[in-house]
Amino acid sequence: MIKTVGIVGCGWFGLPLAQFLQERGTKVYGSKRSQSAAEELNVFGINGFQLDLDDDEHLASNHQTITNALNVDCLVVNIPPGLTKAPNAYLQRLAKLKQLTAGLDYKKLIFVSTTGVYPAIDGVLTEKDAQAHSPVSEKLLQAEQVFSDKPNMCVVRFAGLVGPQRHPGRFLAAKKDLAGGTSAVNIVHLNDCIAAVSQLIFESSGSGIYNVCAPEHPTRQAFYVKAANMLGLTAPEFLEEVIDHHALSSATGKLICSQRLVEELNFEYQFSDPMDMLEACE
């Protein structure tokens, strides 16, 4: 039985996940990179601890405190890749975290990844279709392997994240001459990410890799025009060749499939249709 959960990275996703678990009686430890930010987690009933994987002096002097916080029933690794700014730092941080957890056994370890591991090809893509199609995707796949020797490990690959303070209406507002108007939207709401990870934490049967993406896929044009209009922003304009009624009713390109999560864990999305997410993103 999972009674304690540690979340490495209590940011936009990690903090609400920690709050959700804490409110349901789970003892939660959450990390932030600075001591002051870690202490602020205590306000939410979360046991905050500092963990700066870029600071070797900090890791050495606080080793026991950090390992005590990481000594939980379930560990959720939620470190933003940040590969565009520092391509090698992500894997280095994960390697240091792996060292810190070397002597610890987990009933469940959940690694938060991304659907960026899938190539931009036409068709329905399942968990088996990931490939190193670019330098970024290669590092993402390497990252997924860092904890692969840990028993009871799960990888969750989130599609594009939307939710509070992350309204998709701002993503493409006022942009012009955009290509890919008929391309499918692969997106997921924060609430569904929290629900999926929470279910995996407590479901002993959950293992392997799971996509977390809304099952329905509107076209980029239909979705982003509506999203911008909802905020009163200038709608994006897509190239003329993709503006026709047939195109707007049928998405093309890459469609991320999350059927494994639904079938194996009986998971139910709160927002199956991205169009329905928009009012829940203010």
PyRosetta script that sets phi, psi and omega in degrees:
from pyrosetta import init, pose_from_sequence

init()
pose = pose_from_sequence("MIKTVGIVGCGWFGLPLAQFLQERGTKVYGSKRSQSAAEELNVFGINGFQLDLDDDEHLASNHQTITNALNVDCLVVNIPPGLTKAPNAYLQRLAKLKQLTAGLDYKKLIFVSTTGVYPAIDGVLTEKDAQAHSPVSEKLLQAEQVFSDKPNMCVVRFAGLVGPQRHPGRFLAAKKDLAGGTSAVNIVHLNDCIAAVSQLIFESSGSGIYNVCAPEHPTRQAFYVKAANMLGLTAPEFLEEVIDHHALSSATGKLICSQRLVEELNFEYQFSDPMDMLEACE")
pose.set_psi(1, 135.5)
pose.set_omega(1, -179.6)
pose.set_phi(2, -86.9)
pose.set_psi(2, 116.3)
pose.set_omega(2, 179.2)
pose.set_phi(3, -113.7)
pose.set_psi(3, -24.5)
pose.set_omega(3, -179.9)
pose.set_phi(4, -129.4)
pose.set_psi(4, 138.7)
pose.set_omega(4, -179.6)
pose.set_phi(5, -130.4)
pose.set_psi(5, 134.4)
pose.set_omega(5, 173.2)
pose.set_phi(6, -110.1)
pose.set_psi(6, 133.5)
pose.set_omega(6, 180.0)
pose.set_phi(7, -119.1)
pose.set_psi(7, 111.6)
pose.set_omega(7, 177.6)
pose.set_phi(8, -87.5)
pose.set_psi(8, 104.2)
pose.set_omega(8, -178.1)
pose.set_phi(9, 106.5)
pose.set_psi(9, 83.9)
pose.set_omega(9, -179.9)
pose.set_phi(10, -97.5)
pose.set_psi(10, 68.8)
pose.set_omega(10, 178.7)
pose.set_phi(11, -103.5)
pose.set_psi(11, -137.8)
pose.set_omega(11, -173.2)
pose.set_phi(12, -60.7)
pose.set_psi(12, -36.2)
pose.set_omega(12, 175.3)
pose.set_phi(13, -95.4)
pose.set_psi(13, -44.3)
pose.set_omega(13, -173.8)
pose.set_phi(14, -62.5)
pose.set_psi(14, -39.0)
pose.set_omega(14, -178.7)
pose.set_phi(15, -65.9)
pose.set_psi(15, -52.5)
pose.set_omega(15, 177.7)
pose.set_phi(16, -62.7)
pose.set_psi(16, -30.6)
pose.set_omega(16, 174.2)
pose.set_phi(17, -64.0)
pose.set_psi(17, -45.2)
pose.set_omega(17, 178.9)
pose.set_phi(18, -60.7)
pose.set_psi(18, -43.4)
pose.set_omega(18, 178.7)
pose.set_phi(19, -63.0)
pose.set_psi(19, -43.0)
pose.set_omega(19, -180.0)
pose.set_phi(20, -59.5)
pose.set_psi(20, -45.6)
pose.set_omega(20, -179.0)
pose.set_phi(21, -69.5)
pose.set_psi(21, -41.9)
pose.set_omega(21, -178.4)
pose.set_phi(22, -64.0)
pose.set_psi(22, -39.6)
pose.set_omega(22, -179.4)
pose.set_phi(23, -67.3)
pose.set_psi(23, -17.8)
pose.set_omega(23, 179.2)
pose.set_phi(24, -102.1)
pose.set_psi(24, 17.8)
pose.set_omega(24, 171.4)
pose.set_phi(25, 91.2)
pose.set_psi(25, 6.3)
pose.set_omega(25, 178.6)
pose.set_phi(26, -89.2)
pose.set_psi(26, 135.9)
pose.set_omega(26, 175.2)
pose.set_phi(27, -78.3)
pose.set_psi(27, 122.9)
pose.set_omega(27, -172.2)
pose.set_phi(28, -120.3)
pose.set_psi(28, 132.7)
pose.set_omega(28, 171.6)
pose.set_phi(29, -109.1)
pose.set_psi(29, 132.1)
pose.set_omega(29, -178.4)
pose.set_phi(30, -132.4)
pose.set_psi(30, 140.1)
pose.set_omega(30, -177.7)
pose.set_phi(31, -104.1)
pose.set_psi(31, 148.2)
pose.set_omega(31, 169.4)
pose.set_phi(32, -135.6)
pose.set_psi(32, 160.0)
pose.set_omega(32, -174.1)
pose.set_phi(33, -76.1)
pose.set_psi(33, -27.7)
pose.set_omega(33, 179.0)
pose.set_phi(34, -109.6)
pose.set_psi(34, 155.1)
pose.set_omega(34, -179.4)
pose.set_phi(35, -66.0)
pose.set_psi(35, -40.2)
pose.set_omega(35, -179.0)
pose.set_phi(36, -64.7)
pose.set_psi(36, -40.9)
pose.set_omega(36, 178.7)
pose.set_phi(37, -67.6)
pose.set_psi(37, -36.0)
pose.set_omega(37, 178.7)
pose.set_phi(38, -65.0)
pose.set_psi(38, -40.3)
pose.set_omega(38, -179.9)
pose.set_phi(39, -66.0)
pose.set_psi(39, -29.9)
pose.set_omega(39, 179.3)
pose.set_phi(40, -65.9)
pose.set_psi(40, -24.2)
pose.set_omega(40, 178.5)
pose.set_phi(41, -65.1)
pose.set_psi(41, -25.7)
pose.set_omega(41, -178.8)
pose.set_phi(42, -62.9)
pose.set_psi(42, -25.4)
pose.set_omega(42, 178.3)
pose.set_phi(43, -60.6)
pose.set_psi(43, -31.4)
pose.set_omega(43, -178.9)
pose.set_phi(44, -91.1)
pose.set_psi(44, 5.8)
pose.set_omega(44, -178.2)
pose.set_phi(45, 81.9)
pose.set_psi(45, 13.0)
pose.set_omega(45, 179.7)
pose.set_phi(46, -97.7)
pose.set_psi(46, 138.1)
pose.set_omega(46, 178.4)
pose.set_phi(47, -81.2)
pose.set_psi(47, 93.2)
pose.set_omega(47, -175.7)
pose.set_phi(48, -78.1)
pose.set_psi(48, 142.5)
pose.set_omega(48, 174.6)
pose.set_phi(49, -143.5)
pose.set_psi(49, 146.9)
pose.set_omega(49, -180.0)
pose.set_phi(50, -79.3)
pose.set_psi(50, 134.4)
pose.set_omega(50, 175.2)
pose.set_phi(51, -146.9)
pose.set_psi(51, 101.3)
pose.set_omega(51, 176.9)
pose.set_phi(52, -111.9)
pose.set_psi(52, 101.2)
pose.set_omega(52, -174.9)
pose.set_phi(53, -74.4)
pose.set_psi(53, -3.8)
pose.set_omega(53, 175.8)
pose.set_phi(54, -94.5)
pose.set_psi(54, -7.3)
pose.set_omega(54, -173.9)
pose.set_phi(55, -111.7)
pose.set_psi(55, 95.2)
pose.set_omega(55, -177.0)
pose.set_phi(56, -63.8)
pose.set_psi(56, -35.2)
pose.set_omega(56, 179.0)
pose.set_phi(57, -64.3)
pose.set_psi(57, -43.5)
pose.set_omega(57, 177.3)
pose.set_phi(58, -61.8)
pose.set_psi(58, -43.8)
pose.set_omega(58, -178.7)
pose.set_phi(59, -63.2)
pose.set_psi(59, -37.4)
pose.set_omega(59, -178.7)
pose.set_phi(60, -72.6)
pose.set_psi(60, -46.0)
pose.set_omega(60, -175.0)
pose.set_phi(61, -74.9)
pose.set_psi(61, -22.1)
pose.set_omega(61, -178.9)
pose.set_phi(62, -114.6)
pose.set_psi(62, 22.6)
pose.set_omega(62, -173.4)
pose.set_phi(63, -55.5)
pose.set_psi(63, -46.9)
pose.set_omega(63, -176.7)
pose.set_phi(64, -67.2)
pose.set_psi(64, -41.6)
pose.set_omega(64, 178.5)
pose.set_phi(65, -62.1)
pose.set_psi(65, -41.9)
pose.set_omega(65, -179.1)
pose.set_phi(66, -67.2)
pose.set_psi(66, -47.4)
pose.set_omega(66, -178.3)
pose.set_phi(67, -66.1)
pose.set_psi(67, -32.7)
pose.set_omega(67, 175.3)
pose.set_phi(68, -61.8)
pose.set_psi(68, -41.4)
pose.set_omega(68, -179.6)
pose.set_phi(69, -71.0)
pose.set_psi(69, -29.6)
pose.set_omega(69, -179.7)
pose.set_phi(70, -83.8)
pose.set_psi(70, -8.8)
pose.set_omega(70, -177.9)
pose.set_phi(71, -85.3)
pose.set_psi(71, 77.5)
pose.set_omega(71, -174.4)
pose.set_phi(72, -127.3)
pose.set_psi(72, 172.3)
pose.set_omega(72, 177.8)
pose.set_phi(73, -70.3)
pose.set_psi(73, -39.2)
pose.set_omega(73, -178.1)
pose.set_phi(74, -134.1)
pose.set_psi(74, 134.2)
pose.set_omega(74, 177.1)
pose.set_phi(75, -114.5)
pose.set_psi(75, 129.7)
pose.set_omega(75, 175.0)
pose.set_phi(76, -109.2)
pose.set_psi(76, 116.3)
pose.set_omega(76, -179.4)
pose.set_phi(77, -96.7)
pose.set_psi(77, 110.0)
pose.set_omega(77, -173.3)
pose.set_phi(78, -131.1)
pose.set_psi(78, 64.5)
pose.set_omega(78, -178.2)
pose.set_phi(79, -99.8)
pose.set_psi(79, 120.9)
pose.set_omega(79, 179.1)
pose.set_phi(80, -60.8)
pose.set_psi(80, 132.9)
pose.set_omega(80, -177.3)
pose.set_phi(81, -62.6)
pose.set_psi(81, -45.4)
pose.set_omega(81, -179.7)
pose.set_phi(82, 52.9)
pose.set_psi(82, 39.8)
pose.set_omega(82, -171.2)
pose.set_phi(83, -72.4)
pose.set_psi(83, -23.3)
pose.set_omega(83, -179.1)
pose.set_phi(84, -72.7)
pose.set_psi(84, -32.7)
pose.set_omega(84, -178.1)
pose.set_phi(85, -85.1)
pose.set_psi(85, -40.8)
pose.set_omega(85, -177.7)
pose.set_phi(86, -142.2)
pose.set_psi(86, 87.5)
pose.set_omega(86, -172.0)
pose.set_phi(87, -56.4)
pose.set_psi(87, -33.7)
pose.set_omega(87, -174.9)
pose.set_phi(88, -97.4)
pose.set_psi(88, -13.8)
pose.set_omega(88, -174.1)
pose.set_phi(89, -66.1)
pose.set_psi(89, -34.4)
pose.set_omega(89, -176.6)
pose.set_phi(90, -60.0)
pose.set_psi(90, -52.3)
pose.set_omega(90, -179.5)
pose.set_phi(91, -66.0)
pose.set_psi(91, -33.4)
pose.set_omega(91, 177.4)
pose.set_phi(92, -65.9)
pose.set_psi(92, -41.0)
pose.set_omega(92, 178.8)
pose.set_phi(93, -64.9)
pose.set_psi(93, -41.9)
pose.set_omega(93, 179.5)
pose.set_phi(94, -65.0)
pose.set_psi(94, -37.8)
pose.set_omega(94, 178.7)
pose.set_phi(95, -63.5)
pose.set_psi(95, -39.7)
pose.set_omega(95, 178.5)
pose.set_phi(96, -67.7)
pose.set_psi(96, -39.0)
pose.set_omega(96, 177.2)
pose.set_phi(97, -64.4)
pose.set_psi(97, -38.7)
pose.set_omega(97, 177.9)
pose.set_phi(98, -60.3)
pose.set_psi(98, -41.2)
pose.set_omega(98, 178.6)
pose.set_phi(99, -63.3)
pose.set_psi(99, -40.4)
pose.set_omega(99, -179.0)
pose.set_phi(100, -65.7)
pose.set_psi(100, -28.0)
pose.set_omega(100, -177.6)
pose.set_phi(101, -99.7)
pose.set_psi(101, 9.3)
pose.set_omega(101, -172.2)
pose.set_phi(102, -56.1)
pose.set_psi(102, -39.2)
pose.set_omega(102, -176.6)
pose.set_phi(103, -95.8)
pose.set_psi(103, 10.4)
pose.set_omega(103, -174.5)
pose.set_phi(104, -107.3)
pose.set_psi(104, 142.3)
pose.set_omega(104, 177.1)
pose.set_phi(105, -110.7)
pose.set_psi(105, 132.8)
pose.set_omega(105, -178.4)
pose.set_phi(106, -115.1)
pose.set_psi(106, 139.9)
pose.set_omega(106, 173.0)
pose.set_phi(107, -71.9)
pose.set_psi(107, -26.5)
pose.set_omega(107, 176.6)
pose.set_phi(108, -156.3)
pose.set_psi(108, 137.1)
pose.set_omega(108, 173.0)
pose.set_phi(109, -127.7)
pose.set_psi(109, 125.5)
pose.set_omega(109, -178.1)
pose.set_phi(110, -116.9)
pose.set_psi(110, 124.0)
pose.set_omega(110, -179.4)
pose.set_phi(111, -107.7)
pose.set_psi(111, 122.9)
pose.set_omega(111, -178.5)
pose.set_phi(112, -88.2)
pose.set_psi(112, 118.0)
pose.set_omega(112, -179.9)
pose.set_phi(113, -122.2)
pose.set_psi(113, -159.1)
pose.set_omega(113, -173.4)
pose.set_phi(114, -144.8)
pose.set_psi(114, 154.9)
pose.set_omega(114, 176.4)
pose.set_phi(115, -75.0)
pose.set_psi(115, 5.7)
pose.set_omega(115, 172.6)
pose.set_phi(116, -64.1)
pose.set_psi(116, -8.4)
pose.set_omega(116, 178.2)
pose.set_phi(117, -78.8)
pose.set_psi(117, -5.6)
pose.set_omega(117, -178.5)
pose.set_phi(118, -98.7)
pose.set_psi(118, 137.1)
pose.set_omega(118, 179.6)
pose.set_phi(119, -72.5)
pose.set_psi(119, 158.8)
pose.set_omega(119, 179.9)
pose.set_phi(120, -83.4)
pose.set_psi(120, 74.9)
pose.set_omega(120, 178.9)
pose.set_phi(121, -122.6)
pose.set_psi(121, 157.1)
pose.set_omega(121, -179.2)
pose.set_phi(122, -72.5)
pose.set_psi(122, 137.0)
pose.set_omega(122, 174.4)
pose.set_phi(123, 125.5)
pose.set_psi(123, 174.6)
pose.set_omega(123, 179.5)
pose.set_phi(124, -84.8)
pose.set_psi(124, 126.3)
pose.set_omega(124, -176.6)
pose.set_phi(125, -112.3)
pose.set_psi(125, 126.2)
pose.set_omega(125, 177.3)
pose.set_phi(126, -103.7)
pose.set_psi(126, -179.4)
pose.set_omega(126, -177.8)
pose.set_phi(127, -57.7)
pose.set_psi(127, -23.3)
pose.set_omega(127, -177.8)
pose.set_phi(128, -81.2)
pose.set_psi(128, -8.6)
pose.set_omega(128, -171.5)
pose.set_phi(129, -95.9)
pose.set_psi(129, 7.2)
pose.set_omega(129, 178.6)
pose.set_phi(130, -66.8)
pose.set_psi(130, 144.8)
pose.set_omega(130, 176.7)
pose.set_phi(131, -156.6)
pose.set_psi(131, 155.2)
pose.set_omega(131, 179.5)
pose.set_phi(132, -79.1)
pose.set_psi(132, 80.8)
pose.set_omega(132, -175.6)
pose.set_phi(133, -92.0)
pose.set_psi(133, -2.8)
pose.set_omega(133, 179.8)
pose.set_phi(134, -159.9)
pose.set_psi(134, 165.6)
pose.set_omega(134, 177.5)
pose.set_phi(135, -57.5)
pose.set_psi(135, -38.1)
pose.set_omega(135, 179.5)
pose.set_phi(136, -65.7)
pose.set_psi(136, -49.0)
pose.set_omega(136, -179.0)
pose.set_phi(137, -63.8)
pose.set_psi(137, -32.7)
pose.set_omega(137, 178.0)
pose.set_phi(138, -62.5)
pose.set_psi(138, -43.1)
pose.set_omega(138, 179.3)
pose.set_phi(139, -69.7)
pose.set_psi(139, -35.8)
pose.set_omega(139, 177.8)
pose.set_phi(140, -62.6)
pose.set_psi(140, -41.4)
pose.set_omega(140, 178.9)
pose.set_phi(141, -69.8)
pose.set_psi(141, -36.2)
pose.set_omega(141, 175.0)
pose.set_phi(142, -63.5)
pose.set_psi(142, -38.6)
pose.set_omega(142, 179.6)
pose.set_phi(143, -63.0)
pose.set_psi(143, -39.2)
pose.set_omega(143, 179.7)
pose.set_phi(144, -63.3)
pose.set_psi(144, -23.5)
pose.set_omega(144, -177.0)
pose.set_phi(145, -87.9)
pose.set_psi(145, -12.1)
pose.set_omega(145, -174.0)
pose.set_phi(146, -57.3)
pose.set_psi(146, -42.3)
pose.set_omega(146, -177.5)
pose.set_phi(147, -105.1)
pose.set_psi(147, 17.5)
pose.set_omega(147, -173.1)
pose.set_phi(148, -66.3)
pose.set_psi(148, -18.9)
pose.set_omega(148, 178.8)
pose.set_phi(149, -84.3)
pose.set_psi(149, -6.1)
pose.set_omega(149, 177.5)
pose.set_phi(150, -77.1)
pose.set_psi(150, 133.5)
pose.set_omega(150, 177.8)
pose.set_phi(151, -68.0)
pose.set_psi(151, 155.1)
pose.set_omega(151, 176.5)
pose.set_phi(152, 59.2)
pose.set_psi(152, 37.6)
pose.set_omega(152, 179.6)
pose.set_phi(153, -92.6)
pose.set_psi(153, 140.5)
pose.set_omega(153, 173.7)
pose.set_phi(154, -125.2)
pose.set_psi(154, 144.9)
pose.set_omega(154, 170.6)
pose.set_phi(155, -113.5)
pose.set_psi(155, 128.9)
pose.set_omega(155, 173.5)
pose.set_phi(156, -111.7)
pose.set_psi(156, 125.4)
pose.set_omega(156, 179.2)
pose.set_phi(157, -104.5)
pose.set_psi(157, 105.8)
pose.set_omega(157, -180.0)
pose.set_phi(158, -80.1)
pose.set_psi(158, 137.2)
pose.set_omega(158, 168.8)
pose.set_phi(159, -75.8)
pose.set_psi(159, -169.2)
pose.set_omega(159, 179.1)
pose.set_phi(160, -57.4)
pose.set_psi(160, 128.5)
pose.set_omega(160, -173.6)
pose.set_phi(161, -92.3)
pose.set_psi(161, 131.9)
pose.set_omega(161, 173.6)
pose.set_phi(162, -133.0)
pose.set_psi(162, 161.6)
pose.set_omega(162, -178.9)
pose.set_phi(163, 158.4)
pose.set_psi(163, -157.7)
pose.set_omega(163, -178.9)
pose.set_phi(164, -55.5)
pose.set_psi(164, 131.8)
pose.set_omega(164, -177.6)
pose.set_phi(165, 61.7)
pose.set_psi(165, 14.5)
pose.set_omega(165, 176.0)
pose.set_phi(166, -138.7)
pose.set_psi(166, 64.6)
pose.set_omega(166, -178.0)
pose.set_phi(167, -83.8)
pose.set_psi(167, 127.3)
pose.set_omega(167, -177.6)
pose.set_phi(168, -66.3)
pose.set_psi(168, -12.7)
pose.set_omega(168, 177.8)
pose.set_phi(169, -62.4)
pose.set_psi(169, -22.2)
pose.set_omega(169, -179.7)
pose.set_phi(170, -89.3)
pose.set_psi(170, -14.7)
pose.set_omega(170, -172.7)
pose.set_phi(171, -62.3)
pose.set_psi(171, -45.6)
pose.set_omega(171, -175.1)
pose.set_phi(172, -121.5)
pose.set_psi(172, 10.3)
pose.set_omega(172, -175.6)
pose.set_phi(173, -53.8)
pose.set_psi(173, 134.1)
pose.set_omega(173, 175.1)
pose.set_phi(174, 70.6)
pose.set_psi(174, 1.0)
pose.set_omega(174, 178.2)
pose.set_phi(175, -76.6)
pose.set_psi(175, 149.6)
pose.set_omega(175, -176.3)
pose.set_phi(176, -125.3)
pose.set_psi(176, 161.5)
pose.set_omega(176, 176.3)
pose.set_phi(177, 53.9)
pose.set_psi(177, 43.7)
pose.set_omega(177, 179.8)
pose.set_phi(178, -83.4)
pose.set_psi(178, 134.8)
pose.set_omega(178, 174.3)
pose.set_phi(179, -87.7)
pose.set_psi(179, 169.3)
pose.set_omega(179, 174.5)
pose.set_phi(180, 75.1)
pose.set_psi(180, 32.4)
pose.set_omega(180, 180.0)
pose.set_phi(181, -63.9)
pose.set_psi(181, -30.4)
pose.set_omega(181, -179.8)
pose.set_phi(182, -91.4)
pose.set_psi(182, -3.0)
pose.set_omega(182, -179.8)
pose.set_phi(183, -65.2)
pose.set_psi(183, 147.0)
pose.set_omega(183, -177.8)
pose.set_phi(184, -71.4)
pose.set_psi(184, 145.1)
pose.set_omega(184, 172.6)
pose.set_phi(185, -88.8)
pose.set_psi(185, 126.3)
pose.set_omega(185, 175.6)
pose.set_phi(186, -115.2)
pose.set_psi(186, 101.8)
pose.set_omega(186, -168.0)
pose.set_phi(187, -146.4)
pose.set_psi(187, 158.8)
pose.set_omega(187, 179.9)
pose.set_phi(188, -149.7)
pose.set_psi(188, 146.4)
pose.set_omega(188, -179.9)
pose.set_phi(189, -87.8)
pose.set_psi(189, 147.4)
pose.set_omega(189, 179.0)
pose.set_phi(190, -50.1)
pose.set_psi(190, -43.1)
pose.set_omega(190, -178.1)
pose.set_phi(191, -58.1)
pose.set_psi(191, -39.8)
pose.set_omega(191, -179.5)
pose.set_phi(192, -72.3)
pose.set_psi(192, -32.0)
pose.set_omega(192, 175.6)
pose.set_phi(193, -65.2)
pose.set_psi(193, -44.1)
pose.set_omega(193, 178.2)
pose.set_phi(194, -61.8)
pose.set_psi(194, -45.4)
pose.set_omega(194, -179.1)
pose.set_phi(195, -63.4)
pose.set_psi(195, -41.9)
pose.set_omega(195, -178.3)
pose.set_phi(196, -65.6)
pose.set_psi(196, -47.5)
pose.set_omega(196, -179.2)
pose.set_phi(197, -66.4)
pose.set_psi(197, -40.3)
pose.set_omega(197, 178.5)
pose.set_phi(198, -60.9)
pose.set_psi(198, -41.9)
pose.set_omega(198, -179.9)
pose.set_phi(199, -66.3)
pose.set_psi(199, -39.1)
pose.set_omega(199, 178.4)
pose.set_phi(200, -66.7)
pose.set_psi(200, -33.0)
pose.set_omega(200, 178.9)
pose.set_phi(201, -60.7)
pose.set_psi(201, -43.3)
pose.set_omega(201, -172.5)
pose.set_phi(202, -98.7)
pose.set_psi(202, -10.5)
pose.set_omega(202, 177.5)
pose.set_phi(203, -88.6)
pose.set_psi(203, 109.9)
pose.set_omega(203, -178.2)
pose.set_phi(204, -64.8)
pose.set_psi(204, -23.7)
pose.set_omega(204, -177.3)
pose.set_phi(205, -78.5)
pose.set_psi(205, -18.5)
pose.set_omega(205, -176.7)
pose.set_phi(206, -69.6)
pose.set_psi(206, 126.0)
pose.set_omega(206, 177.6)
pose.set_phi(207, -159.2)
pose.set_psi(207, 160.3)
pose.set_omega(207, 179.4)
pose.set_phi(208, 88.6)
pose.set_psi(208, -145.9)
pose.set_omega(208, -173.3)
pose.set_phi(209, -114.7)
pose.set_psi(209, 137.2)
pose.set_omega(209, 178.6)
pose.set_phi(210, -133.3)
pose.set_psi(210, 128.6)
pose.set_omega(210, 169.0)
pose.set_phi(211, -77.9)
pose.set_psi(211, 140.9)
pose.set_omega(211, 174.9)
pose.set_phi(212, -123.6)
pose.set_psi(212, 97.8)
pose.set_omega(212, -174.4)
pose.set_phi(213, -150.5)
pose.set_psi(213, 138.8)
pose.set_omega(213, 178.8)
pose.set_phi(214, -54.7)
pose.set_psi(214, 134.1)
pose.set_omega(214, -175.6)
pose.set_phi(215, -64.4)
pose.set_psi(215, -25.7)
pose.set_omega(215, -179.3)
pose.set_phi(216, -97.9)
pose.set_psi(216, 149.6)
pose.set_omega(216, -172.3)
pose.set_phi(217, -134.1)
pose.set_psi(217, 86.6)
pose.set_omega(217, 174.5)
pose.set_phi(218, -68.9)
pose.set_psi(218, 167.9)
pose.set_omega(218, 177.3)
pose.set_phi(219, -75.4)
pose.set_psi(219, 156.0)
pose.set_omega(219, 178.7)
pose.set_phi(220, -59.8)
pose.set_psi(220, -40.0)
pose.set_omega(220, -178.0)
pose.set_phi(221, -64.3)
pose.set_psi(221, -49.7)
pose.set_omega(221, -178.7)
pose.set_phi(222, -62.2)
pose.set_psi(222, -41.5)
pose.set_omega(222, -174.9)
pose.set_phi(223, -71.4)
pose.set_psi(223, -50.2)
pose.set_omega(223, -173.3)
pose.set_phi(224, -76.3)
pose.set_psi(224, -27.6)
pose.set_omega(224, 173.9)
pose.set_phi(225, -66.5)
pose.set_psi(225, -47.4)
pose.set_omega(225, 178.6)
pose.set_phi(226, -62.5)
pose.set_psi(226, -41.5)
pose.set_omega(226, -178.5)
pose.set_phi(227, -61.8)
pose.set_psi(227, -44.2)
pose.set_omega(227, 179.2)
pose.set_phi(228, -66.8)
pose.set_psi(228, -41.9)
pose.set_omega(228, 179.1)
pose.set_phi(229, -60.2)
pose.set_psi(229, -37.0)
pose.set_omega(229, -179.7)
pose.set_phi(230, -61.4)
pose.set_psi(230, -31.8)
pose.set_omega(230, -179.4)
pose.set_phi(231, -93.5)
pose.set_psi(231, 1.1)
pose.set_omega(231, -178.0)
pose.set_phi(232, 72.6)
pose.set_psi(232, 23.2)
pose.set_omega(232, 179.7)
pose.set_phi(233, -97.3)
pose.set_psi(233, 162.8)
pose.set_omega(233, 177.0)
pose.set_phi(234, -67.4)
pose.set_psi(234, 124.4)
pose.set_omega(234, -177.0)
pose.set_phi(235, -69.3)
pose.set_psi(235, 147.1)
pose.set_omega(235, 175.9)
pose.set_phi(236, -68.3)
pose.set_psi(236, 153.3)
pose.set_omega(236, 178.6)
pose.set_phi(237, -114.9)
pose.set_psi(237, 127.1)
pose.set_omega(237, -179.3)
pose.set_phi(238, -101.1)
pose.set_psi(238, 158.2)
pose.set_omega(238, -177.4)
pose.set_phi(239, -58.9)
pose.set_psi(239, 146.2)
pose.set_omega(239, -173.9)
pose.set_phi(240, -55.4)
pose.set_psi(240, -36.2)
pose.set_omega(240, -173.3)
pose.set_phi(241, -66.5)
pose.set_psi(241, -14.1)
pose.set_omega(241, 179.7)
pose.set_phi(242, -106.5)
pose.set_psi(242, 4.8)
pose.set_omega(242, -178.9)
pose.set_phi(243, -97.4)
pose.set_psi(243, 95.1)
pose.set_omega(243, 171.8)
pose.set_phi(244, -156.4)
pose.set_psi(244, 158.7)
pose.set_omega(244, -172.4)
pose.set_phi(245, -63.5)
pose.set_psi(245, -36.5)
pose.set_omega(245, 180.0)
pose.set_phi(246, -65.3)
pose.set_psi(246, -42.6)
pose.set_omega(246, -179.3)
pose.set_phi(247, -62.3)
pose.set_psi(247, -39.5)
pose.set_omega(247, -176.9)
pose.set_phi(248, -70.1)
pose.set_psi(248, -15.9)
pose.set_omega(248, -177.2)
pose.set_phi(249, -100.3)
pose.set_psi(249, -7.1)
pose.set_omega(249, -176.0)
pose.set_phi(250, -140.7)
pose.set_psi(250, 113.0)
pose.set_omega(250, -178.2)
pose.set_phi(251, -78.2)
pose.set_psi(251, 147.9)
pose.set_omega(251, 178.7)
pose.set_phi(252, -121.3)
pose.set_psi(252, 179.9)
pose.set_omega(252, 174.9)
pose.set_phi(253, 82.0)
pose.set_psi(253, -148.5)
pose.set_omega(253, -175.1)
pose.set_phi(254, -78.9)
pose.set_psi(254, 125.6)
pose.set_omega(254, 176.2)
pose.set_phi(255, -121.9)
pose.set_psi(255, 112.8)
pose.set_omega(255, -179.9)
pose.set_phi(256, -77.9)
pose.set_psi(256, 125.5)
pose.set_omega(256, -177.9)
pose.set_phi(257, -97.7)
pose.set_psi(257, 128.9)
pose.set_omega(257, 178.0)
pose.set_phi(258, -114.1)
pose.set_psi(258, 26.5)
pose.set_omega(258, -175.1)
pose.set_phi(259, -65.2)
pose.set_psi(259, -30.1)
pose.set_omega(259, -179.5)
pose.set_phi(260, -61.4)
pose.set_psi(260, -44.1)
pose.set_omega(260, 178.8)
pose.set_phi(261, -61.1)
pose.set_psi(261, -43.0)
pose.set_omega(261, -178.1)
pose.set_phi(262, -67.3)
pose.set_psi(262, -45.7)
pose.set_omega(262, -174.6)
pose.set_phi(263, -75.4)
pose.set_psi(263, -44.4)
pose.set_omega(263, -174.1)
pose.set_phi(264, -77.1)
pose.set_psi(264, -34.9)
pose.set_omega(264, -175.7)
pose.set_phi(265, -111.3)
pose.set_psi(265, 5.9)
pose.set_omega(265, -178.9)
pose.set_phi(266, 58.3)
pose.set_psi(266, 32.8)
pose.set_omega(266, -175.6)
pose.set_phi(267, -73.5)
pose.set_psi(267, 137.6)
pose.set_omega(267, 177.8)
pose.set_phi(268, -118.4)
pose.set_psi(268, 122.3)
pose.set_omega(268, 177.8)
pose.set_phi(269, -73.5)
pose.set_psi(269, 136.4)
pose.set_omega(269, 172.1)
pose.set_phi(270, -72.4)
pose.set_psi(270, -35.8)
pose.set_omega(270, 179.9)
pose.set_phi(271, -124.0)
pose.set_psi(271, 87.2)
pose.set_omega(271, 177.9)
pose.set_phi(272, -73.7)
pose.set_psi(272, -32.0)
pose.set_omega(272, -178.2)
pose.set_phi(273, -107.5)
pose.set_psi(273, 119.1)
pose.set_omega(273, 179.4)
pose.set_phi(274, -54.0)
pose.set_psi(274, -28.7)
pose.set_omega(274, 177.9)
pose.set_phi(275, -60.0)
pose.set_psi(275, -30.8)
pose.set_omega(275, -178.8)
pose.set_phi(276, -81.0)
pose.set_psi(276, -10.7)
pose.set_omega(276, -179.7)
pose.set_phi(277, -77.1)
pose.set_psi(277, -23.9)
pose.set_omega(277, -166.4)
pose.set_phi(278, -59.2)
pose.set_psi(278, -39.6)
pose.set_omega(278, -179.7)
pose.set_phi(279, -73.2)
pose.set_psi(279, -15.3)
pose.set_omega(279, 179.4)
pose.set_phi(280, -101.2)
pose.set_psi(280, 23.0)
pose.set_omega(280, -178.8)
pose.set_phi(281, -119.7)
pose.set_psi(281, 8.2)
pose.set_omega(281, -177.3)
pose.set_phi(282, -67.1)
pose.dump_pdb("model.pdb")
